[in-house]
Amino acid sequence: MSAPKKLAIHGGEKTVTKTFPWPVYDDSDVRAVADVLRSGQWGDPDVSGPVARFEKEFAAYCGVRYAAASVNGSVAIRLALIAAGVKPGDEVIIPPYTFIATATVVLEANCVPVFVDIEPDTYNIDPARIAEAVGPKTKAIIPVHFGGLACDMDGIMAIARERGLAVIEDACHGHGAEYRGRKLGTIGDAGAFSFQSSKNLTSGEGGITITDNPELYETIASLRNVGRKKGHQWYDHFNLGCNYRMTTLQAALLLSQLGRLEDQTRRRDENGRYLAGLLSGIDGILPLARGRGETRHSYHLFIFRYDAAKFNNLPKPEFARWLAAEGVPAFMGYPRPLYKQPLFLEKKFFSAAIPPGVDYSGVSCPVAEKACTDEAVWISQQALLGDRSDMESFAEAIRKIQRHCLS
Ligand SMILES: Cc1ncc(COP(=O)(O)O)c(C=O)c1O
């Protein structure tokens, strides 16, 4: 048998030489932004301008009646939470395996995040654990469709309906993804998306909240516009809002980019399925499970579970670094669950509404902890815009590392 090839991390040739640029744009995007620039209408008080047009088109794309654009995904979640009626000191259930914003928006709304562990095979919040965590102070759940894979929304909505809880979907990874044929973000009371630069639909920064509920929409739209209400004077303010408005330049870019989302999402979904099939054939590599009602995955992240035992106990962070050196846009993801962040351990909450007894030092979510330290490896979304031969090269890079480890 020939000796395994030298790894790229040790100075050998990369397995993957192609690069996967993001964002994707062409002259049509440049023209869309330049037109707004020339118009001089960079802000959007006008109901017929690019922001309103983008809201209408994104709502139609998702299949809901209302959308309120804002400055980022964090604000898009927080405004929905406040509009849903949470009060200071209320508890909000969230997963610990997510970006920090899912938790900080709860604190910023003067509420208490309650962490509920994730499922081992999807890394999404576990409905069985939600049922155990609901108490008299629980007012809302924020399920995160992590990486663009739909949560078990049937399970979550059943608990929410039984216990009278609001459901705000964090769909910041889930543009164009579906659950039982419905777009993510349309199943709970409201859904929130981010347009930050890494996201599957982006304008550098930005966010949007979608809903079918007219009262929720009116409140969210008012909160993001310094508490104004439609039909009233510019200097009339009814709610404790702020200026969280999106600019026309962002909206024009998003309108242009939205035209690509459907094709890009279809391609990521097809490539993701193909890659999952390829990786399932490698001992010690297990792609996250599909088929729990999710009908389309947006693969903001392609995530697989790594078993170091099958790679001569190479620690996960090293494995991810070696894989990235081979040219696969891979990384190890979150180093620790959110409740182990200094923010939570040191309780830097700056809110009198958080009861003094709240303490995160004893929280334990073993599945999330294992995902962080040992198991989860992420491949970023733009890599899934390649072709089948690229997916084959990603699998080959992993096999190359394995051969090296076992030689
Ligand atoms: C799961 C999740 N929720 C919320 C956010 C917040 O979005 P933004 O950065 O646009 O505020 C992000 C952004 O990375 C995210 O990944």
The ligand as an SDF file (V2000), in Angstrom:
LIG
                    3D

 16 16  0  0  0  0  0  0  0  0999 V2000
  -28.9130   31.9590   14.9690 C   0  0  0  0  0  0  0  0  0  0  0  0
  -28.7220   33.4400   14.8860 C   0  0  0  0  0  0  0  0  0  0  0  0
  -29.6310   34.2340   15.4770 N   0  0  0  0  0  0  0  0  0  0  0  0
  -29.5300   35.5790   15.4300 C   0  0  0  0  0  0  0  0  0  0  0  0
  -28.4920   36.1880   14.7780 C   0  0  0  0  0  0  0  0  0  0  0  0
  -28.3950   37.6870   14.7980 C   0  0  0  0  0  0  0  0  0  0  0  0
  -28.3840   38.2490   13.5380 O   0  0  0  0  0  0  0  0  0  0  0  0
  -27.6400   39.6560   13.2960 P   0  0  0  0  0  0  0  0  0  0  0  0
  -26.1680   39.4140   13.3570 O   0  0  0  0  0  0  0  0  0  0  0  0
  -28.1170   40.0940   11.9560 O   0  0  0  0  0  0  0  0  0  0  0  0
  -28.0950   40.5700   14.3870 O   0  0  0  0  0  0  0  0  0  0  0  0
  -27.5280   35.4160   14.1460 C   0  0  0  0  0  0  0  0  0  0  0  0
  -26.3970   36.0430   13.4190 C   0  0  0  0  0  0  0  0  0  0  0  0
  -25.3520   35.5290   13.1950 O   0  0  0  0  0  0  0  0  0  0  0  0
  -27.6320   33.9970   14.2160 C   0  0  0  0  0  0  0  0  0  0  0  0
  -26.6990   33.2070   13.6450 O   0  0  0  0  0  0  0  0  0  0  0  0
  1  2  1  0
  2  3  1  0
  2 15  2  0
  3  4  2  0
  4  5  1  0
  5  6  1  0
  5 12  2  0
  6  7  1  0
  7  8  1  0
  8  9  2  0
  8 10  1  0
  8 11  1  0
 12 13  1  0
 12 15  1  0
 13 14  2  0
 15 16  1  0
M  END
$$$$
